[in-house]
Amino acid sequence: MIDPGKLYDKLTSGGLDFFTGVPDSLLKDFCAYIEDHSSSNIITANEGNAVALAAGHYLATGRPGVVYMQNSGIGNAVNPLISLVDEDVYKIPVLLIVGWRGEPGLKDEPQHMKQGKLTLPLIECLGIEYSVVERDSDIDQLLSQAEEKLKNKKPYVFVVKKGVFGPYKLKKIKPDISSLNKEAALEIVVAGLRKDSLIVSTTGKLSRELFEIREKRNETHNRDFLTVGSMGHTSQIAMGVAISNPDRDVFCLDGDGSVIMHMGSLAVNASIKPANFRHIVFNNAAHDSVGGQPTVADRVDLTAVAAACGMGRGARVLTEEELKVAVERIAGGDLDFLEILVKKGARPDLGRPTISPVMCKEKFMESM
Ligand SMILES: Cc1ncc(C[n+]2csc(CCOP(=O)(O)OP(=O)(O)O)c2C)c(N)n1
């Protein structure tokens, strides 16, 4: 296994001391080490932003930045990789560290399988050279391969397999912004919505919790569209449903990291604002589903942002009592945006949906 601290020391002593990216579960020990030890680690809204931030760092210092991401983030990064740092454009070196979910031959969730199969071909198609990092890879050799490319002002990628990093537990954990348990809050929301409401829920643990709450309550899953990939796009899926089915109330259940990833959708949603669309954000100020790394949502009032965009009937709640009142209001159409401040953490025995994404889609469509 590779010791996260050892890799960090080797990178920083070689001048690669500017870190940015979006966290990933396969890289969580390395991301945690950076978070604890680096004074320049910026978790960006999305992976494309991280490539651009690293490019800016290079312009100012002449030193390449290190960008970490899950392979699902390559899609977000393609534009700046091709039109900014590429050797045919500005020729800016950057070291990408990419977690390889869905590696062929390993079992993973459906949304990772195609991405896993396409990870190396995608990187090759972008014309970027890479090394696959294994548990017993020689760090010095990896770094000398990367340094040679970076010196020639080219990007380089470390594609990191599952289980490569040795354990490192985050010490600098930001305090929780609320004492409300997320799953308990979700249960209050589910119980308070009208039975015929449609729900579109976000990537990560929230959709898994929704699935289990339905099981526990002996309720159908048919009116829930559980988004498993496409982080940050859930409110647009919900909006598409709401516009085209004005007879049903549609609730988007979102996470703060997901909202921030494509925050522009708040502005567009507010400009459309059909009466049947409502947006509920569970804000734990963290990317909890992939290791609890912080987002900036502890210092951003998302309700005020939504209001400034035009979703003016919003509420921000901290307690169960406030939540119950707010859920009644949003279910009755008296609010269109609700931000629930919750604490980090989920049940260790949280399961995964036992229905496939295609089955989920078909049942959801039939329910309309
Ligand atoms: C484009 C993309 N980047 C990164 C990921 C990995 N990922 C899955 S869930 C998640 C965190 C989501 O955070 P948030 O919306 O705040 O919800 P929470 O996990 O806190 O419940 C991340 C980073 C992903 N699925 N897709």
The ligand as an SDF file (V2000), in Angstrom:
LIG
                    3D

 26 27  0  0  0  0  0  0  0  0999 V2000
  -18.7230   14.5720  -11.1150 C   0  0  0  0  0  0  0  0  0  0  0  0
  -18.5580   13.8290   -9.8290 C   0  0  0  0  0  0  0  0  0  0  0  0
  -17.5740   14.1760   -8.9930 N   0  0  0  0  0  0  0  0  0  0  0  0
  -17.4060   13.5160   -7.8050 C   0  0  0  0  0  0  0  0  0  0  0  0
  -18.2310   12.4820   -7.4800 C   0  0  0  0  0  0  0  0  0  0  0  0
  -18.0220   11.6850   -6.1830 C   0  0  0  0  0  0  0  0  0  0  0  0
  -19.0940   12.0040   -5.2290 N   0  0  0  0  0  0  0  0  0  0  0  0
  -20.1960   11.2210   -5.0650 C   0  0  0  0  0  0  0  0  0  0  0  0
  -21.2360   11.7880   -3.8990 S   0  0  0  0  0  0  0  0  0  0  0  0
  -20.2010   13.0820   -3.5500 C   0  0  0  0  0  0  0  0  0  0  0  0
  -20.4940   14.0480   -2.4420 C   0  0  0  0  0  0  0  0  0  0  0  0
  -21.8210   14.7150   -2.5620 C   0  0  0  0  0  0  0  0  0  0  0  0
  -21.8860   15.7080   -1.5820 O   0  0  0  0  0  0  0  0  0  0  0  0
  -23.2650   16.3240   -1.1340 P   0  0  0  0  0  0  0  0  0  0  0  0
  -24.0880   16.6530   -2.3160 O   0  0  0  0  0  0  0  0  0  0  0  0
  -22.9870   17.4420   -0.1860 O   0  0  0  0  0  0  0  0  0  0  0  0
  -24.0070   15.1400   -0.3900 O   0  0  0  0  0  0  0  0  0  0  0  0
  -23.5260   14.2800    0.9010 P   0  0  0  0  0  0  0  0  0  0  0  0
  -22.5910   13.2670    0.3640 O   0  0  0  0  0  0  0  0  0  0  0  0
  -22.9160   15.2150    1.8770 O   0  0  0  0  0  0  0  0  0  0  0  0
  -24.7910   13.6750    1.4100 O   0  0  0  0  0  0  0  0  0  0  0  0
  -19.0600   13.0780   -4.3660 C   0  0  0  0  0  0  0  0  0  0  0  0
  -17.9730   14.0750   -4.3330 C   0  0  0  0  0  0  0  0  0  0  0  0
  -19.2540   12.1480   -8.3950 C   0  0  0  0  0  0  0  0  0  0  0  0
  -20.1360   11.1640   -8.1620 N   0  0  0  0  0  0  0  0  0  0  0  0
  -19.3870   12.8300   -9.5500 N   0  0  0  0  0  0  0  0  0  0  0  0
  1  2  1  0
  2  3  1  0
  2 26  2  0
  3  4  2  0
  4  5  1  0
  5  6  1  0
  5 24  2  0
  6  7  1  0
  7  8  2  0
  7 22  1  0
  8  9  1  0
  9 10  1  0
 10 11  1  0
 10 22  2  0
 11 12  1  0
 12 13  1  0
 13 14  1  0
 14 15  2  0
 14 16  1  0
 14 17  1  0
 17 18  1  0
 18 19  2  0
 18 20  1  0
 18 21  1  0
 22 23  1  0
 24 25  1  0
 24 26  1  0
M  CHG  1   7   1
M  END
$$$$
